[in-house]
Amino acid sequence: MLSGKQRATLRSAASKIDAIFQIGKGGVGDAAVKSIGDALEARELVKITVLDNTDIDLRQTADELAARTGSEVVSVIGRRIILFRVSSKPEKRVISALL
């Protein structure tokens, strides 16, 4: 569980990165979950954009992604979801070192 200060630090770090995934009408599939999980392992912090033409609930989608990837939702702002998970490889732990 992240504290408010940790969330603020992660939101600040996420503002400097680009969204690397998009979720469209099809919602969240198994391939997307695997790709997001791999990206979390490599980067620890991932920003995802939900396209405007989708009818999905953003908070529910963020919670589903977090549960399926073993990560935590940092924030849901507008049509963007930010997820965080500490990498299992110590040499990849750049973001978690900030906390």
N, C-alpha and C positions, 0 to 999 in steps of 0.2 A: 504494500500500500504506500502510495506516494504522499508526502506532506504537501501543504500548500506552497511552501518555499521551493521544494523540489519541482513541483509542477510549473511554477513560474520560471525556474531556471531552464527547464526543458522547453517551455513555450518560447523562451528567448532564443535558445539554440535552434529550434525548429523554424524560426522566422528567417534564418539565413540559408535554409536548404529549400530546394525545389521539390514539388510533389512528384513522386516517381511512379505512382499508380493511379489509375482512374477506375471508378466503379460506374457502370452504366446500367441500362435497363435490365440486363440479365442478373443483376445483383451480385452476390458474392459466391463464386464457385470454388470447387476444390483446388483448381489450378491457381486461382488468385490467392487463396489462403496459403498454399505452399510457397508461392513466389514472395508473398509478404513475409512469411516466416523466415525464408532464406535471407531476405533483405534486412530483417530485424537482427538476424545473427551476425550479418556483416557490418551493419551500420548502427544498430541499437535504437535509432530514432528514425521513424518513417512518417512522411506526410502523404496523405491520400486525398485525392479530389473525387467528389461525387458529382457526376454530371447533372446538369439542370433538368434534363429530360427524364429523370428517374422519379418514381413515386415512393421510394423507400424512405423509412424514417431514419434519419442520420444517427441519432443516439442509439437506437436499437441495432443498427448496422455496426456502429463502433463497438458496442458491447459484444456483439457476435464475433467480430474479428478478433477482439482482445481475448475472448474465451477460446477461440479456435487456434490462436497462435501463441497462447500463453504469455500475452503481453498485458500492458496496462494502458488505458485510455488517458492520454495527457489532457487533450481538449478536443472539443467539437466546436469549431467556429465557422459560421457560414456554411459552406459546402466542403469544408476541409476537416479531415480527421487526423489527429496526431497520435501515434502509438509508440510505446517505449518498452524495450525488454533488454535486460542486461545480457551481453553476449557470454556464451559459455567458454569462449576462448579469451584468456587474460590479455593477450596481445591486441585484441580487437576492442578492448574496453576503453574507449575514448570519452564517450558521453557520460557513462556512469562514473568516471573519475571526477567529473564536475560536481557530482552530488556529494 
